[in-house]
Amino acid sequence: MAAFPSGFLWGCATSAYQIEGSPLADGAGPSIWHRFAHTPGLMRDAETGDIACDHYRRFKDDVALMKRLGMQAYRFSVSWSRILPDGTGRVNQAGVDFYSRLVDELRANGIEPFVTLYHWDMPAALDDKGGWLNRDSAEWFAEYASVLFRALDGRVTKWATLNEPWVVTDGGYLFGALAPGHRNLFETPIASRNLMRAHGAAVRAYRETGRHEIGLVVNIEPKYPASESPEDLAATRRATAYMNEQYLDPAMLGRCPPELRDVFGEAWTDWSDDDLAAVRQPIDFLGINYYTRAVTRDDPAAWPVRTATVRQDGAFYTETGWEVYPQGLVDTLVWIKQRYGDIPLYITENGVALADAPVENGRLHDPQRIEYLRQHLLALHQAIAAGVDVRGYMVWSLLDNLEWSLGFSKRFGIVHVDRQTQERTLKDSAEYYSRIIASHGRAL
Ligand SMILES: N=[N+]=NCCCCNC(=O)[C@@H]1[C@H]2[C@H](O)[C@@H](O)[C@H](O)[C@@H](CO)[C@@H]12
């Protein structure tokens, strides 16, 4: 196997609410996820992020674990309500200090911090003011981002504004499976627009003082028509526009996919030219989260996109019900380059939830996760060979963690976490990934 490009960055990814625990420690305010998780009936097994992986207290051990694995970068998110407990205004210095210590610990161990500003956990105080439905949310977010830029820029050299705005709106405002748990077609495009306005406002704020790189992280799920029928081809266009183009087109092209008017119907309002210009800020990279594909057919009853994903005979499906399809990563990366140009890319998440074997004698054998990683890294190498400028790969995830409203039932970690003892145990996939990093991809 030919090596990956020199300077290619090998790392792993997590997010604050999924691993930290201690959500209200040291002056932090509640987030919408703290509120959602403590609302009866919304979380599988009534799980919460109150403890999670206890990373807030164990972060030095977890950094040591990353060091042992040879991680070159660590993508993590900052909890907004640790920094600004009320969402705006008063800064909680203890919250800033936690992330400052984490950044210093990473850098002292030769690991590059890669910071996500927003991984879904808006301060509850701002949700009380309308959250992403309030146009002021762009200014709130820029204020929060600026506090972190002032405190950490220079020691942090890679910033991502948002993680997966599609999931925030589809899960949080349309179907309600995620915080803040709304089910409202009319709210969904409003939240989408304000999220992207917030992205643009934070990028503009960064350009005033920032000296390094800032980008956007999106989940891309390539859509393949189930047949060549006009109905399935149109459905595939709608699904592509709704999930894959809805956020990248404004950010990169300064326009919205026309199919969104069809998807949202009377709930759709065109973006103003001012909003389009404010969102289309030059960025230094795109983060791509890739998990699966969707073979797509027309389904008039499947409100509001009117599409369905067709199960593939003979394919392997993960614990989250996603088809394993590495070719989709190649197709996605080539598509990104063709549609948006040669912007540097990072795979900011890729991984798999499996019904892992138990820990035995300090080991956990997960051959299927090794095969998943191997197949997707081979696909990544194929895309790079085809000329796509991919500069790094972050496996999702370092630790088994809180899979949002699914609780801890879905284990994505390359490191097992014992829910009772918090003991970390390397899975075979961690050892495998460590060898990949050490060999710069040659051991694939
Ligand atoms: N249907 N369907 N198809 C796939 C769509 C995937 C959308 N969800 C994600 O990408 C989330 C991302 C999130 O950042 C992380 O916080 C989550 O823990 C992982 C795992 O769930 C992934």
The ligand as a MOL file (V3000), in Angstrom:
LIG
                    3D

  0  0  0     0  0            999 V3000
M  V30 BEGIN CTAB
M  V30 COUNTS 22 23 0 0 0
M  V30 BEGIN ATOM
M  V30 1 N -29.6000 7.7410 8.7450 0
M  V30 2 N -28.5190 7.9060 8.4510 0 CHG=1
M  V30 3 N -27.5030 7.9940 8.0210 0
M  V30 4 C -26.2900 8.4600 8.5070 0
M  V30 5 C -26.4590 9.8630 8.9930 0
M  V30 6 C -25.5000 10.0380 10.0740 0
M  V30 7 C -25.8790 11.2630 10.8240 0
M  V30 8 N -25.2880 11.1790 12.1340 0
M  V30 9 C -24.0060 11.3800 12.2980 0
M  V30 10 O -23.2670 11.5990 11.3690 0
M  V30 11 C -23.4700 11.3320 13.7080 0
M  V30 12 C -22.2310 12.0080 13.9280 0
M  V30 13 C -22.1060 12.8960 15.1460 0
M  V30 14 O -21.1670 13.9350 14.9050 0
M  V30 15 C -21.6430 12.1070 16.3820 0
M  V30 16 O -21.8500 12.9090 17.5240 0
M  V30 17 C -22.4080 10.7920 16.4650 0
M  V30 18 O -22.0850 10.1240 17.6880 0
M  V30 19 C -21.9840 9.9480 15.2640 0
M  V30 20 C -22.5950 8.5480 15.3200 0
M  V30 21 O -23.9830 8.6210 15.1760 0
M  V30 22 C -22.3230 10.6180 13.9780 0
M  V30 END ATOM
M  V30 BEGIN BOND
M  V30 1 2 1 2
M  V30 2 2 2 3
M  V30 3 1 3 4
M  V30 4 1 4 5
M  V30 5 1 5 6
M  V30 6 1 6 7
M  V30 7 1 7 8
M  V30 8 1 8 9
M  V30 9 2 9 10
M  V30 10 1 9 11
M  V30 11 1 11 12
M  V30 12 1 11 22
M  V30 13 1 12 13
M  V30 14 1 12 22
M  V30 15 1 13 14
M  V30 16 1 13 15
M  V30 17 1 15 16
M  V30 18 1 15 17
M  V30 19 1 17 18
M  V30 20 1 17 19
M  V30 21 1 19 20
M  V30 22 1 19 22
M  V30 23 1 20 21
M  V30 END BOND
M  V30 END CTAB
M  END
